[in-house]
Amino acid sequence: MDCGTTALAMILKSYGFFNVRHFLSQEAEVTTEGVDLYTISELAEGFGFETDGYQMGYDHLMEVQLPCIAHYEGNHFVVVYRITKDKVCIADPGVGKYTLDREGFEKKWNGIILALNPGPELFQHNELTELAREMRERRQGIWKAYYLSTLRASCGLLLRIFGITLLLLQLTLVLPFITQIILDEVLVNQNLRLLYAILLALLLVFGSQVLLSYGRNVWLADFRVAFERNFFSKFFDHLIHLQQSYFDRHSREDFITRFGDNVKIRNAMNPTVLESLIDFAFLPLYLLVLFLFNVQLSLVVLAFVIVYMVVIVSLSRKVIHLENRVFTAKNKTLAKFLDALLGIQSVQLLGIEKLQFWQWKNSYTRGLNQVVDASKMQITLNTWLNTLIFAVQMVIYWLGAFYTFQGQLSIGSYIAYTTLFTLVLRATQNLRQLWFFFTELTVTFDRLNDVFAEPRRPRSSVGKADLESPVAIRMQDLRFKYRPRDDHYNLKDVNLSIAPGEFVGIVGRNGSGKTTLVKLLANFYSEYEGEILLNGTELRQLSQRAWQRTFSFIPQDVYLFDASLKQNIAFGNPNATDEEIFAAAEKADLVGLVQKNFTGFNLMIGETGVNLSGGERLKVAFARLFLSNPDIIILDEASSALDVETERLLMDRVHEQFHDKTIISIAHRLHTLRTADKILVMDQGSIVQQGTHEHLKDQPGVYQTFMNSYINV
């Protein structure tokens, strides 16, 4: 949902600043909910615009300096770049440029706009110019690092494919000349010996075409597999190493769409596209050969090619716009579908099946309406193009026959000319498919490049050896907010020391910062102020492998993979033996689950552990913990889905196995807090009290209030 920052990037582009959209999204801290008009205004003013927000009618909009940003369709932003009494020209971040009549625009516009007047600082903004240059260089670096390197790995194979395709096209050019020789030399002169020689040549040509086509297609299939495997391996490797903040900003539909893009890239490597591309590249050669036959006829063909291209370029913008609207509507429908499907239990418990159905159906119907509009535009474009093709064929065939009748062309030359003309028609018609295809592919690469442009999680050269057990934790003046532009801090002024081997409990109201604190400690976010020190080493300086070995984190919602029970437990230590996995399962009280299923440890637990109860999913997480050997264990209300007896059993076993390790537990059960060496009481992002249960229970404050509520319950 970065339509607001994309709209601002479009306006900056109109003033000569390119490639800044990705930076604007980062600066605005775009989330899945998007940004508001105030944030866009602040961002624009930071670059030298003078901004004003208005609510007005259509007539007043005509007096505003353009381009401006309009609030559109309830939760969307578009750029208005031209307006008349009856028409509005819109640049939509989601679907591109299009024109609406006044009535259609007023139905979607709620009357709110952001006017942006460029101040003198904008054109003297060296930082913005430098930023645009850096983003351009970064994009070029992406092409070198991910695309060209992947192509270079299969360079020899690619050259062979192009070489064979060129040979095949040259063999295609031979056939018109053979036809001319048969008509003008063989049939006219009754030259049987030449006819046999031509038969041999035809057999060689056709045989070569068959063998070369087979070899080319086999190599092309190998290349497609190699490119897709290598490229999307790099893409996925980069994606899973991005910072947590990136995943907070994007919805699941974004990731589904990006991985669906591999189909479009795969389609770019089929033989038809390759032949069409080289065929179109050969178009000047085809035209040159036609001019050698007859200039007058070839001028008609050249005029046709030019008009055909103009029609494609002029009408294809509308088609592409409509196709983009279809894509957007498809994503919205997918979101409705996934919402209903993933929340099916809530849907059925609330009895809102009909409501969900009608919401999905309305979204699907709107998408189909977009498909109909796109189809009608495609039909219009095809009608114009087919009319041009029919007209030029009629003219060429009739004029060619007329020139042959006049003696300006021989019969063989006429047949050869019409055969070559067919190649020109084919190459010209391929232009339409190539234009649409590569336009769509450009959008695909832009979406992928947005991911590649994101920085990976920082890696440092500091290793595990710098974190010798036991590990002491110290936080100094720690402050953090999820969105840097916000005034409100989610954590503020946290100063804390945790000695090695301490059991620390954390309590507090909802939203007090408990989970945020442990997520920072677990290195989910690195954009904090202050310091988090482990044995005196700043957390951000540790290598990824070092802190992964140091910490074990069990969140509130445990995620299980669509694999067997054994495999899910083994993620705690991939090198564990079967005996160690069984021992961990036994400690986590999973033996009963294993024994009651005939598949035992090979039980498939389903996507996200759907075949297990909430308590069983938590037990799997504890089994992973028992397999590992961390220095610091973080439990984020990890036992909330367990009954009291099972929770005590598991926590006793955790303390037994990790008696010399640091355990930090967000908990609200009294028996857990009583055994803690230290309790941290949090409120409004700060630690307001700390001490033991016995020390805090008699002190007036948040903890005493919590204990009184607990006892009353």
N, C-alpha and C positions, 0 to 999 in steps of 0.2 A: 504494500500500500504506500508507494513512494511517489504518488502522482503529484503531490504538492511540490516536492523538491525537483521533480522532473520538469514541471511547468516552469519553475524558476530557471532551471538550466536551459530550457528552450528560449526564454527571454534573454538570458545572458549570451546565448549563441547568436541571437539577432544583433547583438552589439559587438560581436567579434570574439567572444570568449567561448572556446570549444572544450569538450571533454571534461566538464566539471560536475556532471550529474552524480557520479559516484561519490565525490568529495562532499557534495551538498547533503546527500543522504546520510553520510557519516556525521557531518557537523550537526544535522538536525536530530540525530539519534532516532531515525525512523524505526518505528515498531510495526507490528502487524496491524495496529489501529491507524497507522499513518501519522500525519502531523496536522496541526491546526493552522489557521490563517495567521495567528499571532506569531507563531514560530517562523513561518515563511517570511513575514514582515521583518522580524528581527534579523534573520539571515540576510535578507536583501539589503537592509540598511547597513549591515556590516561590510558590504561590498561597495557601498557608495550610492545606493538608490535612496530617493526620498519616497516614502510609502504612505499611503492613506487608504483606510478601509471605508467602504461606503455601502449603504443599502439604498437602492434606487430603482427606478423604472427603466424601461427600454429606451425611451426618448432621451433620458439623461445619460445613458450609457454611450450614446452617440457623441457626447461632448468630452468623454474621458480620453486622455492620451493613451494610445495603443502602442504596443501590446499590453494587456492587463490580464490578471488572473481572476477567473470567475468561479464561484462555488456552484457545483453542478450536480444534479441527480442525488442530492442529499448528503453524499459522502465522497465527493469527487471534486477534483480541480482541473480546469482546462484553461488554455490561453486563448483569449479573443484577440485576433490580430487584424481584423477588418470588419467593418459594420456599415450597412446602409439601412434605408428605411424598411427594406423587406428581407435582407439577407444578413447572415452572420457567418464569418469564416472562423473556424475553430481549429486549434492544434490540440488534439487530445493525447495526453501521455500514453493512454492505453491502446489507441487505435489509429493514431495519425491525424492527418489533416482532412477536413471535410467541411461542407457548407450546409447550413440549415436555414429554412425560412423563419421568419419572425415568430410565427405561432409555435413551431416545433421547438425553438430555442426557449421561449418563455415558459413552456411546459416543464422544462428540465432545470431552468435557472431559478434560484430562489431570491434573486435580486441583490446578492452580496458580491462585491468585487474587491480586489486589492489593486489599486493603481500604483504603478511604479514609474517614477520619473528619474531618469539618470542624472545624478549630480556630477560635478566636475571631478570628484574623487574617483568615480568609476573608471574613467579613462586614464587616470594616473595611478591606478591600483596595481603597483608592481607585484604585490603578493599574489593577486588573482592571475596576472599574466604568467608569473612563475609557476603557479599551481597548474594552470592549463598546460604549460609546457611539460611539467612533471607527469601529469596524468597521461599526456600523449606518449611520453617516453615509456611510462609504465605499461601502457597498452602495447607498444611495440615490443617491449620486453616479454609480455605475455605471449605474443605471437612467436617469438624466437624460442622461448622456454618450453612452450607446450605444443604449439602447432608445427612449427618448422622442424623442431627436434624429432617429433613423431614421424613427419614425412621423410626426414633425412635417414631415419632408421630403415626405411623401405625404398630408398632412392633408386637403387638398381632395378628393383621390381617395377617401380613407377615409370622409369625410362623405357623399359621393355614394353610396357603396356601402351605408352604413347607412341613408341616407334611402330608397333604392330598396327595401331589404329590409323596412323598416317599411311602405312602401306595399303591397308584395306581401302582407304579413301582414294588412293591413287589407282588401285585396281578398278574401282568403280568408274573412274574417269576414262579407263581404257575402253569400256563397253560401247559408249557412243561412237567412238572412232572405228571400232570393229564393225558396228552397224553401217556406218557410212561406206566402208570398204566393200562390205557385202553387196550393198545396193548399187554403188557406182562402178565397182571394178569386177565383182564376180558375176552378178546377174546381167549387167549390160554387156560384158565381154565374154560371157559363158566360160569363165576361167575355173574349171573344175579343180585343177591342181592348187590354185590359191584357196579354193573353198575348203579343201582338206587341211591345208596349212592353218586356215582360220579355225577349223574344228579343233586342231591340236592346241592352238593358242587359247581357245575358249575353255578347253578341258584344264589347261594349266591355270588359267585365271580362276575358274570356279573351284578347282581343287585347292589352290592356294588360299582362296577366300574361306573355304570350310576349315582348313587346318589352322590358318591364322586366327580365325574367329574363335575356334575352340581353345587354342592356346591362350589368346588374350583374355577370354572369359574365365579360364581357370586361374590365371595369374591375378586377374582383377578380384576374384573371390578371395584369394589368399591375401591380397592387399587390404581388402575391406575388413577382413577378420583381424589382421595384424594392426591396422590403424585404429579400429574401434576398441580393441582390447587395450592397446597401449595408451590411447588418448583418454579413455574413460577410466582407466586405472589411475592415471595421473590426476584426473578430475576428482575421483572419489578419495584418493589419498590426500589431496589438498583440502577437500571439503571436511573430512573428519578431523583434520588438524586445525580447523578454524577456531576462533575464540567463542566462548559461550554466548557472548553478546550478539554475535551474528545469528545464532539460532533463535535467540529471543526476539529478533526483529522480523523473522520470516515465518510464514505459515507452512503447513504441510503441503498445501497445493503448489507452493513455489518449488519445493524439492521434487514433487512428482512431475511437474512440468519440465524441470531441467533434465531429469533423467529420461523423460520421454523424448528429449531432443536428439538422443542417439539414433532414433529411427530416421530423422530428417538427414542427419549426417550420413547414415548408411545409404539412404536413397541417393545421395549426391555421388555415390561411387558405383552406380550401376552402369552397365554398358551403354544404355540409351542416352544417359546424360553426357557421358564421355564422347560418344559419337556426335551428339547434337552440338557440343561445345566445339569440337574440331571441325565439324561440318560448317558451323557458322564462321569459324576462323578462315575456312577455305572459300567463303562467299566471294571475296574480291577476286580470287583466282578463277572461280566459275564465271564471274561477270567478264573478266578479261578474255577468257576463251570465247564467250558468246560474242564479244565485240569483234573478235577475229573472223567470225562467221558472217555477221551482218550488223552494221552500225545502227540502222534505223530500228530494227527489232530490239536491239539491246538497249537503246535509249528508253523504249517503252518498259522493258524489264527493270531498268535502273529506277525509273520514276515510280514503278510499282513498289520496289523495295523501300524507297524513301517514304512513300505515303503509308505503307504498312507499318513501318517503324514509328511514324508520328502517331498513328492511331493507337498502337500498343502503349506508347509512353503516356498519351493523353488520357486514355480510358483506364489504363491499368491502375492508376492512382486510386480511382474510385473502387476498383475491384479489391485492391490490397487493403484499403480502408475497411471495406465490408468484411473481408476475410479476418481482419484483426478484431472486428466486433464479434464475429463468430467465435474466435479464440477466447475472447474475454468472457462471453456468455457461457462458453463451454466450461471455463474454470469456475464460474459462479455456480453452475449446475453441479459440477463435481464436488464443490464445497458443501452444497446442500445434501448431496448423496452421502458423503462421508460423515457429515454431522449426524444424519439419521441412522446410518449403519453402525458407526462406532458408539453411538449412544442408544443402541436398540433397547437395552434394559430399562433405561429411564423413559424412553418413548412408550414402551409397553406398560410400565408401572404407572405412568401419568395418564395413560389412555389417550395419547395425542397422535395416534397413528394417522388419523384422517388429516389432522392439521399439518403434520410433516409431509404427508403425501401431496396435499394441495400446494404447499410451499415449494416442494420439489417440482411438481407438475407445472406451476406457473413459471418457475425459472427455466424449466426445460422448454416450455412453449415459447418463451421469449427468445431462447436460443434458436429454436426452429424458425421463428420469424426472421431472425438475422440470417439464417441459412437460406431462406426463401429470397430475401433481398439480394444476397450475394449471388444466388443462382440466376436471378433475373438480370443482374448486371453482367454476369458471365455470358448469358444468352445474348444480350445486346452486343457485347464485344465480339462474340463468335459470329453473330449475324453480319456485322460490319466487315470482319476479316474474311469470312467466307464469300461475301459479295465481291470484295476486292479480288480474291483468288479466282472466282468464276469469271469476273470481267477480264482480268489479265490473260487467263487461259483462252478465252474466246478471241481476244484481240490477237494474241501471239499465233494461235493455230490458224486463224483466218488469214492474217497478214503473211505468215510464213508460207501458206499455200498459195497466196496471191503472188508473192515474190518468186516462188518456184514456177508458177504458171508463166510469169514474165521472163523467166530464165536467169534471174538474179541468184537463185539457189538451185543446186541440184537436188534430186529426190533424196539422195543419201545425206547431203548436208542438212536438208530440212528435218529428216528423221533424227540425225545426230543433234541438231540444234534443240529440237523439242525434248530430246532425252536429257540434254544438259540443263534445259530450262526447268525440267522436273526436279533436278538436283538443287537448282536455285530456289524453287518453291519450297522444297523440303527444308533447306537451310533457313529460309526466311520464316517458315512456320515454326521451326524449332526455337526461333528467337523468343516467341511468346512464352513457351514453357520455361526457357532459360531465365527470362526476365523475372517471372513470378517465383521461380525456384530459388534463384540467388537472392532475391529480395527477402524471401522468407528465411533463407539460410543466414543472411546478415543479421536478422533479428535473433535467430538462434544463437549465433556466435556472441552477440551482445549480451544475451542472458548468461551464457557460460562465462564470458569475460568478467561479468560483475562478480562472479564467485572467485575467479582467479585473482581479481584485483584486491580481494580481501586479504589482510595480513594473517599469516598463520600464528598459532600460539607461539610466544617467544621461546627460543631455545638458548640455553646458556652452556658454557663449557664446564661449569662446576658439576662435579659428579657425586656419586653415592659416598665415596670415601670422605667427603667433607661433612657427612652427617653420620658420625659414629653414634651408635646406640650407647646410652639412652639419649633422647632428644628433648631439649628444653624449649619451651615456646615463650616468646615475649612479643607483645603488641605495644607499639608506641604511637600515641596521637593518631590512632587509626580513624579515618573518615572515608565514607563511601556513599555514592549515589548512583543508581542504575542509569540515569540519564544526566550526563555532565552539565547540561544546560539548566537543569532544575535548580531551584533555590533550596529545596528541601533535601537534607541528607538522610539516607536510610540508616546509616551508622555515623556516630559522631563522638569524637574524643574518647575513644576506647583505649584504655591503658590496662594491660593485663600481663601477668606472668603465671605460667603453668609449669610446675616442676616435673621432671621425668617420673613416670609411673603414677601420676595423680589421676584420680577419678573425679571428673568435674561434671556437675549437673548444671543445666541452664534452664531457667524458667522465665516466663513472662507472658503478657497478653498476646493475642493475635496481632501481628504487624509490629511487634516491638523490636524486631531485628535479629531474632534468634537464628533463623535459617540463613539470613544474609551473613551473619558472623561466621558460621561454620562453612558456608560456601566460599568465603574469602580465604579461610584457612585451608580449604581443600583446593585452592588455586583455580576456582571456576572463573574468577574475574581478576584481572591484574591492574585495572585502572583505579586503584585506591590511593588515597593520600596517607602519609605516615609509613610505618614499617611493620612487617610481620617477620620476626627473626626466629630461625630454627638453629639452635646452637650458635647464635651470633651471625648466621648467614641469612641474608634477605631472601624471602621465599621466591621472588621473581628472578633471582640469580641462579636458582637451582635448575638443573637439566630436567627435562620432562620425565625421563626414566627415574631420576632420583626421587622426585616427590611422589611419583606413582608407587614406588616401592615403600616410601615412608608412610603414606596414608592409606587407610581403608575407610570408605564412606558408605554408610547404608542410609539412603534417603527415605522420605516418607512414602513415596510411591516407587517400589522396587520394579525395575524393568527386567523382564525375562525374555530371552530370545526364542524364536521358533525352532527349537532343537530339542534333543532329549534331556531328561532330567540330569543325567550324568554329565553331558556337555555343558549344561548351564552351571552346574556346581564347579566344574573344572575351570571355568573362566577365572576363578579365584587364584588358580595356580596351574597354568597349562601343562606344566611338567610333572604334575602329581601322578602317582601310581594309582591303580584301581583300589589298592588297600587303603591308601590315604584318602581317596574320595569317599570310600565307604565309611571310614572312621569319622570324617567330617560330617557326613549325612547322619551318622548315629548321634553325634554330639548335638546336631541341629534338630533332633527328634523327627527325622524323616524316614526312619526305618519302617514305620507302620505304613507309610504311603508306598514305599518300595515293595513291601511284602504283599499288600493287597492288590497289586496290579501284576498280571501275569508277565508283562514285559519288563518288570523290575526297573533297573536304572535306565533302561532304554525307553521308558515311557515318554512319548512325545507330549510336551506340555502345551503346545499350541501357541499361536501368535500372542505375544505379550503375556503368556502364561494363563490363557483363558481357561484351560482345563484344571487349574488349581484354584483353591480358595485364597482369600487375602492372607490368612495366617500361613498357609503352605508356601505362598510366594515369599513371605518374610523369612520362613525357615530356610529356603534356598539361599537367600541373601546371607543368612548367618552361616550356612554351610560353606559358602565362598569365603567368608571371613575366617573360619576355622582352618581353611586350606592355606591361607596367606600368613605372612609374618611381618605385619606392619609395626612401625614404632608408635603411630598415633591412630587411634580408632575413633571415628566420628559417627554417632548414632543420632539421626534427625527424627525423633519420635518413631524410631524403627520398630518398637514393640507395640505400637498403638493398636494393631489388628490382632494381637495375641491375647488370650485370656490370662488372668493374673498368675495362675499356676505355671503355665508354659513360659510366660515372661520371666518368672523367677528362676525357672530351670535353666533357660538359655543364658540369662545374665550371670547366673552362678558359674556356668561353664565358660563364659567369656572371661570373667574375672579369674577363674582357675587357670585357663590357658595363657592369658595375657596379664598375669599378675604384676609383671614389671613394666608394662606398657602404659602409655597415657591413653585414657578413655574419656572422651567428651560426649556427653549424652544430653540431648534435649528431651526432657521428660517431665511429666506432670503427676506421676504416681508416687505416693508417699514413701512406699518401701524402697523405691529407687533413690529418692532424694536423701533418705536417712543414711544411706551407706556412702554418700559422696564425700570425698575429702574437702571439696569446695563447691559451693553453689553460687552461680552467677545469676543475679536477678536483673532482667532487662526491661526497660520501659522507654518507648519513644526513641529507639536507636542508641540508647546509652546503658551502661552498666550502673545501676543505681544502688545496688547492694551486693555484697559478696561475703561469704563465710560458710560455716557449717550449718546444718539444719538446727542443731541445738542452739547455736549462737543467734540465728536469724529469726527463729520462731517467736521469740519474746520481744523482738525489736519492732516498734511501730513502722509500718512501711508496706511496700508492695507484697513482699513475701508473706508477712503476717496476714494481710488481706486475702492472699491466695490460699493460705492454710486454713483460715476460717471458712472460706467458701468450700474448700475440699471436705472439711470435717462436716459442715452442714449438709453437703450432698450425701 
